[in-house]
Amino acid sequence: MGETGDGTSVVIERTFDASVEQVWAMWTVPEHFENWYGPTGATIRVAKMDVRVGGARLVGMEMSAPDGLVAMWFAGEYLEVVEPERLVYTEYVADERGVALDGNGPQETNVATEVRVELSTVDDRTRMVMTHVGVPVGSPGEAGWEMAIDQLAHVLAA
């Protein structure tokens, strides 16, 4: 995995008027995650999260496209779970069963990226640093994350 600062990782820093526990729940409780994740206009239809080291995650997202609805699936595994401070998981494009896809169908190995979420309390607010290793700066993935984190801020403020 690439390190931050070399253009191969998206890093988003935000401070929220919410407790660390509230922000942690947004990342780890499916019902909360579904309310903010994804780019503007996306709907999360499935969010399965076994939040423990070695636990699996599967997220199903739908978006409108010129030809109708497009379904996208993301799967991965939790690598680190330090509640409520640090969450690290892998993520790759998958089918609805969590089998990795390469764009043409199943692939032999998971080409996984890594998402790191670090939370800390600063003056009764929560500072979040989200790093997605393997998603290039300036990519559609970065734009999607910016939209999602904006939505997370909106949900937390409500």
Buried (B, 14 or more C-beta within 10 A) or exposed (E): EBEBEEEBBBBBEBEBEBBBEBBBBBBBBBEBBBBBBBBEEBEBBBBEBEBEEEBBBBBBBBBEEEEEEEEBBBBBBBBEBEEBBBBBBBBBBBBEEBBBBEEEEEBEEBEBBBBBBBBBEEEEBBBBBBBBBBBBBEBEBBEBBBBBBBBBBEBBEE
